[in-house]
């Protein structure tokens, strides 16, 4: 089993400002931990390419993509910073970082479909799952997973794909983009109430939204997945799985109040691997979303990758 690991130095260069939780140290912690544990040696390390704007427009409106380019690209020359909202900040390196994030997800999708990797993980930032079709928010600019899922359907000819989101925050942007696209089944859990205070009323029949009460532990999440996600996934028979892999539901992460640990992420990943093995030729592309306590993030990503790589 070959697990491709996509990243790029440009993703480190996205500067969110002093004290911001979505910082370059997140990727550094992941890379350092993978090297220190030897897990990096078991992965196929690949550089993320730049996405083409036309590819991004499968998930975002042309007007929005043009707006983001006009706002972000000049920062590289001016050295200035730009706050799109109180949470979502851009700097000179942001434009290339967002293109690398989407590019990683696209390249991973092609590699897995073409059989050049069994599955893939994209260690990229900024994250993407709060970016709606027409709006940046929640640290996110372009929705990497939605871009990749639409690429699999519209450019690579798949008929059904699933998006799984286990970030502590509801993936409102992904839901906004894919709701009522019956080629896509989206299954997520998220703490409720918590930013962005959405998800309790699904926007489409293709959504499996599972709100989880604060301070719930892993056994509650596992039971919900068994009861609510897995039957829908089995009935849908996806030909590929895309994962919004946020690790901020970890009990050590202060941006949420859930109680997951590394073993829970390994268990979730194993359930997804089993679904993919039955219906999708094992095809999974996973993209980093949240996770802000650096040690917990690095250990949780490693647990996720060990299962993807068959090393557990």
ABEGO torsion letter per residue (X at the ends): XBBBBBBBAAAAABBAEBGBABBAAAAAAAAAAAAAAGAAAABBBBBBBBBBAAAAAAABBAAAAAAAAAAAAAAAAAGBBBBABAABBBBAAAAAAAAAAAAAAAAAAAAAAAGABABBBBBBOBBAAABBAABBBGGBABBAAAAAAAAAAAAAGBABBBBBBABABBBAAAAAAABGBAABBBBBBBBOBBOAGBGABBABAABBBBBBBBGBBAAAAAAAAAAAAAAAAAAAGBABBBBBBBAAABAABAABABABBAAAAAAAAAAAAAAAAAAAGGBBBBBBBBEABAAAAAAAAAAAAAAAAGAX
